[in-house]
Amino acid sequence: MYKLFIILGLIAAVLLILIVLVQNPKGGFAANFINANQFGGVAQTNKFLERSTWTLAIVVLLFSILATLTMPRQTVKEDKSAVYEFLQENATNNTPVVPPAPQK
């Protein structure tokens, strides 16, 4: 399931990039000229592109969350240091514990 969500998320992300690149800019200097060209079908196309952008953004977010939830968990073997093991072995004694000096 994890790999499926990753692949679907990547496909949705690529589609989102393509949809954003197709859209006309809505602000800045060119906004006055673009609004003059919106007659009938062009306005409907912009509405479709805007809705598909939001939909794909939500889909990418959901696939990211689902991939995180279905990520395979690996147990990590806990390696204990030599100092920790030495302290555990000598914890029953009431004498102060001094670890051995490193050997050269």
Secondary structure, DSSP 8 states (H G I E B T S, - for coil): -HHHHHHHHHHHHHHHHHHHHHS---SSTTHHHHHHT--THHHHHHHHHHHHHHHHHHHHHHHHHHHHHT-----------HHHHHHHHTTTSSS---------
